[in-house]
Structures are given as structure tokens and as C-alpha cells.
Amino acid sequence: MQVFEQVESEVRSYCRNWPTVFTTAKGSRIDDERGRSYIDFFAGAGSLNYGHNHPVLKEALLGYLAEDNVVHTLDAYSSAKRTFLETFRDVVLAPRNLDYKVQFPGPAGNNAVEAALKLVRKYTGRETVVSFTNGFHGMTLGALAVTGNSMKRGGAGVPLNNAATMPYDNYMDGQTPDFLWLRSLLEDSGSGLDQPAAVIVETVQGEGGINVASDAWLRGLQDLCREHDMLFIVDDIQMGCGRTGPFFSFERSGIYPDIVTLSKSLSGMGLPFALTLMKPHLDVWEPGEHNGTFRGFAPAFVTATAALETFWRDDEFTAGVDRDAAWLDAELTDIAASHAELGVSTRGRGLARGMAFEDPAHAGQVCQEAFANGLLMETSGAEDEVVKFLPPLTTSRADFEEGVAIVREAVATVAKEAAAKGSA
Ligand SMILES: *Cc1c(COP(=O)(O)O)cnc(C)c1O
């Protein structure tokens, strides 16, 4: 383990909570070099919705490489890209009546967000983008400017401009009407808010603590965008690709965003891959105006295509996510209810679930305890007060049960320790 501490930058983070060295992984399990097997309810922060090394995806990738098919093409045409675009159009867009042009913005989620932000500014000629409290959109400067977390923003080292943060759903007291603040500013020429180019929002805030926007709130936001001539960006990087059930997390809310970003589970195997989708009239780019070396990573086209073919040709996969989500929600609610003394509450949509603790330290302790007992989970939220559950969507019921049993025991242990401290 020494080489990591000696050679790798202090910026490393997840490894600090999981002090071991991982070697192999399959499905919902990941193994370390000591031969220990962990259940993975972290799933690469939502990059492994179909589990580790899914056999169908892996076979497609190995077959592609074995035949010396091209790996890197910048954005030159390749047969792998053609097959991906055809499949994405036929399996994802057409059945949902979504008319989007597809931009390959570079391989990471932040590349997709930066492309979206540039595009709305170019299209409207305006600068300000409205974002929401506790939103997370990536660590590059443009994306950080629309991200809430003060620690992450602090790393920028320069002013983060041209963004205006507004209350997310349920941020206020639960009594204040939705969009009271944003609407007031938009309608008051003395408010000091420049006419925004766009809003950017997550339907469920992954890094921000599994905060869920209601369908009505999302529709209200879309209405407000139309009333005030703002473009509507949904950042579906973490909640897309089935995390909440349907392929896009916004499908059931009845909204039709102008721009959508996708990444994380898009390649299906954890390979870097991102897309920025835009309604066709917004496609005002000049050739090469937004560029990047890794926009033609064919192995990701291949595994992404295989994932769409395997999971998204019909509604069965979504139905399975719905079923597992209902089960997991019930289990976590039960665990929370059995530890009222800790002030635990649950939240989430689909298989993005959270367990919030009154004392933020308890969330971290639960994750540490779980790790010690063979389960990977991370915390999220501004104070790291939420234990975040992002199991692979392909997790078997047996693995779910094993993982949840570890959670139950971890919460009980933390409750016992807290009680002992309280009475000491
Ligand atoms: C992870 C994430 C990003 C950033 O993706 P990177 O690949 O880390 O740059 C942006 N938006 C959301 C909602 C994310 O979850």
C-alpha cells in the first residue's frame, strides 16, 4: 500500500475510506488482494449500473479488440460509432419520442456538462446559468460554478462566475411555494439577476445527498423555463441509464429537457464515455468549436451498444429496478424505524437511495462499519450526513439481502456505540 501514499497525490479520496487494494470484480462483488470479497453498493458512484464485468459486455469488448478493430479515431467515423448511434436512436430516442442530436463531448461527465453550458451561452448570447442548492455537476471550472458544495468550489482557486444558485425542491420549509424566489427575481427588473441562459438540474441529487425533486416540481421548472425563455438542462449523468427505473430519470415526470447530459453508466462497463444531447434547433456549433481528443473511444461505443441491446430493448429491466427499489426502500425504512434514537430518515427514487442521519458522523461510521463487514458504500450530502445506496441494478436478491443485513448490523453497532457514549 506504501506506493500509493508515497507516489500518488494527496488528492486521492475514496481509497482513504477503503484501505485495501482491489483486484477482481464481477457483478455486485469486488475482491481485494487479501482475498476478501465485498458487496458493492457503490458501483463506481453509479458508473456500474450493470455490475462489474458484465459477461455480455465483456465479450463484446474482447471480441472487438481481438479483431484489431480501431480503438481511437478522434471524431472520424468508425463502424463502432455508427452502430452505437443507430442503436441509441432506435432503442433509446425513437421509442420515447425524443428528438435529440448527439454530441460526443469528451469522455467524462464534466465534459458533457461543459459542452452543455457553452452551448446554452452561445445559443442565447447570455451568461448566467441557474443551478440549484446542493447540485453537483463536475469539477472543471464551468461545472464547479453550478455546483453547490463549498469544499469543492474552494478548490477552483479563481472566482466561479456566471451562475445563480436557487432553492432545490424541498430546500425551504416545505411551506414556501415552489420557485417563489426564482420567479420573483425573474419578474423583477430590479432584482439584479441577469436574464439567465438556462437552468441546470438533477432530478435526484446524487452527490448532494439523494435529494429527490418531485415530478410536479420538475414540470413547474420546465414551465418557468418556457415562460422566461430559459433553456432547460437535465444533468442525467448519475441518475440516467436506469438508476431510477426508466432509461432517463425524467421520463416519468413528463418533462422534455432541451439538453441532457449522460455519462457514468453509459458505456455499461465503467469505460469513460459521455454524451450531450440537444434538441436539433440548438445544434448551433461550428465544426470543431468544441473539441477533444477522446471523443471517439470505440471500446466504449461497443460496450454501450451491447448494454443498450441487452437491457433496453424492452421494459423488463425497468420493471426489475422498480421491484428491487420497492423492496430496498422497505428494508431501509424498517432499519431507520428501528433506530429512531439516531434520527434516521430515508429517501430516494429507484435504486438511488439514501439514509440520512441527524448526526453526520454516524453516516460515516455506518459506512466504515459496513466496509469492515464486507460492504462498500459512500456518504453524500453537504455534511456527508447521508449513507448513499447505489447498488448495481443487476444485483441478485441474495446479494441484496446480504448487503442489507450488513447495513442493519452496522446501524445497530453505531447506535449501540452512540448510546454507550451518551451514557458515559
Ligand atoms: C459524476 C457527475 C458529474 C461529473 O462527472 P465526471 O465524470 O466525474 O466528470 C456531473 N454531474 C453529475 C450529476 C454527476 O453525478
The ligand as a Tripos MOL2 file, in Angstrom:
@<TRIPOS>MOLECULE
LIG
   15    15     1     0     0
SMALL
NO_CHARGES

@<TRIPOS>ATOM
      1 C1        -20.3820   12.4190  -11.5760 C.3       1 LIG1
      2 C2        -21.2230   13.5420  -12.0320 C.ar      1 LIG1
      3 C3        -20.7300   14.5440  -12.8760 C.ar      1 LIG1
      4 C4        -19.2790   14.6290  -13.2910 C.3       1 LIG1
      5 O1        -18.8320   13.5150  -13.9680 O.3       1 LIG1
      6 P1        -17.2400   13.2560  -14.0290 P.3       1 LIG1
      7 O2        -17.1070   12.0830  -14.9360 O.co2     1 LIG1
      8 O3        -16.8050   12.9760  -12.6340 O.co2     1 LIG1
      9 O4        -16.6380   14.4850  -14.5790 O.co2     1 LIG1
     10 C5        -21.5930   15.5230  -13.3010 C.ar      1 LIG1
     11 N1        -22.8890   15.5270  -12.9200 N.ar      1 LIG1
     12 C6        -23.3960   14.5900  -12.1190 C.ar      1 LIG1
     13 C7        -24.8370   14.6240  -11.7620 C.3       1 LIG1
     14 C8        -22.5790   13.5640  -11.6400 C.ar      1 LIG1
     15 O5        -23.0730   12.6410  -10.7970 O.3       1 LIG1
@<TRIPOS>BOND
     1     1     2 1
     2     2     3 ar
     3     2    14 ar
     4     3     4 1
     5     3    10 ar
     6     4     5 1
     7     5     6 1
     8     6     7 2
     9     6     8 1
    10     6     9 1
    11    10    11 ar
    12    11    12 ar
    13    12    13 1
    14    12    14 ar
    15    14    15 1
@<TRIPOS>SUBSTRUCTURE
     1 LIG1         1 GROUP 0 **** ****
